[in-house]
Amino acid sequence: MGKIIHSRLFGIDLIIVNSETTTRELLDKHSANYPTRPVIRTNELAGLAFNTVLLPYGET
């Protein structure tokens, strides 16, 4: 099994990183290159809009 695996599940792209050193490099050194979290409208409808895990990057 490789260090980085890509899979598509129900139309959603999943990236699985299977190495701590690779994960640290991606998060520490390259995190400014990655976009914010996706906005999921169904969470707003369900009253989960202010869930810490789902918040976009920013001041909040």
PEVENHU-V376390 format. One line per field, one symbol per residue. burial: I if it has 16 or more other ideal C-beta (glycine too) atoms within 10 Angstrom, else O. A space follows every 50 residues. Layout:
burial = ???
This chain:
burial = OOOOOOOOOOOOOOOOIOOOOOOOOIOOOOOOOOOOOOOOOOOOOOOOOO OOOOOOOOOO
